[in-house]
Amino acid sequence: MTIASNLKIEENPFAAKLGIKAWQEREFIKPKPEEYLVEDFIPANALLSLQTNNVYGKTTLAMQLAMSVAFDLPFLEQFRCLQSGRVLYINARDTDEDCHRRFKRLTREWSKSVPELGERVDQNLDNFSHISLFDECYGVSPHLIDISGSMTKTYAYLHQFSSYFKCKLIVLDPVEDFFPDNLKNISELYLKLRQLPAAVLLVVGDRNRYDAFNKVEVSMSLLENGLRVQSDYLGHRDIGLSMGAGIWFATTGRP
């Protein structure tokens, strides 16, 4: 192939984007305070990840976040929920009975510091939906996309549910079970998740695949003594945590 000798550089569309002047001059748009799902923590309609380094309790922490949004409770008793509403928690490995016991334990322990919790739950029973795909009673595979990156029936169901009920938060636990092992391009999963009209929390179970889930707005890593948070908008922060009687609670004040 020969290069046209009469092609002028000013006519080259690539040359119109020379350098990063436009980026340098463009304002970095942060979510407004009222656009956060959880105050100073989780933006609405964001992609989030939660992973751990051999520390027990990531599913418990994910359920605490889900319950905070569903029942309008401060997350870790420090971060106010600004947009409470419907939450869909999909668990691919725990049975419905396992998840029910976890919910009851959290409700019991949380009620010690929030006496009105039971009343809030009773008033918002429809706000928290938990589905265990492990029980195989829904007739669908957990996979949201197939090996080619195309959406599956499960994804269509999820998108319809989220849109119709105007979900605020969707939790996928663990996210590795929601795409085939031989998927060549993980970016296809990101594209589908960003089309869901809700914040989506990816609970990462496989330590070997942590790097595959770094294209999120807020990344949370559960450590032995706390939660390490990296946010595109708020930067880095560490929150001291401790597990007591099957529930996480903060041991340090707000950063």
URSUL-V526743 format. One line per field, one symbol per residue. burial: I if it has 24 or more other ideal C-beta (glycine too) atoms within 12 Angstrom, else O. A space follows every 50 residues. Layout:
burial=???
This chain:
burial=OOOOOOOOOOOOOOOOOOOOOOOOOOOOOOIOOOOIIIIIIIIIIIIIII IIOOIOIIIIIIIIIIIIIIIIIIIIIIIIIIIIIIIIIIIIIIOOOOIO OIIOIIIOIIOOOIOOIOOIIOOIOOIIIIIIIOOOOOOOOIIIIIOOOO IIOIIOIIIOIIOOOOIIIIIIIIIIIIIOOOIOOIOIIIOIIOOIIIII IIIIIOOOOIOIIOOIIIIIIIIOOIIIIOIOIIOOIOIOIOIOOIIIII OOOOO
